[in-house]
């Protein structure tokens, strides 16, 4: 789980690097200065949508706000993965690579049955593969939708992605491989 204080410190660090005031950042993200102040002080967690706005405005991937784990090992242990669990408990992501310094990112996504479209517009052009581990996932590419079940995979350009949602009555888990890393 992501630490609220860590998110706040990373937000403050990046905002300061870019020489932005809270008001500047608020104007860029349609978030209020008071919310941003509370976030920086670790008093609240952002929603996925708020974190997306912040990462876009600050020019960093959403995973920038996750705890940095300095590791010399190429192994990522199942009990020590970086996780992105925010206010929307219906969606979570785990980083399956040690860091984002390589040319691809690999995520384990989980979505509950009552959660609909979770797609966000990416900052750069990507190539992606999604492989469904369990459950049913609807992937919308431009104007066509595909129903994937456990064992199915799909490859696409990130700019084509219009929808990801759970299609069944149970939670769905999938692997997402993206290059370059942008999440």
Secondary structure, 3 states (H helix, E strand, C coil): CCCHHHHHHHHHHHHHHCCCCHHHHHHHHCCCHHHHHHHHCCCCCCCHHHHHHHHHHHCCCHHHHCCCCCCCCCCCCCCCCCEEECCCCCEEEEECCCCCCCCCEEEEEEECCCCCCCCCCCCCCCEEEEEEEECEEEEEECCEEEEEECCCEEEEEHHHEEEEEECCCCCEEEEEEEECCCC
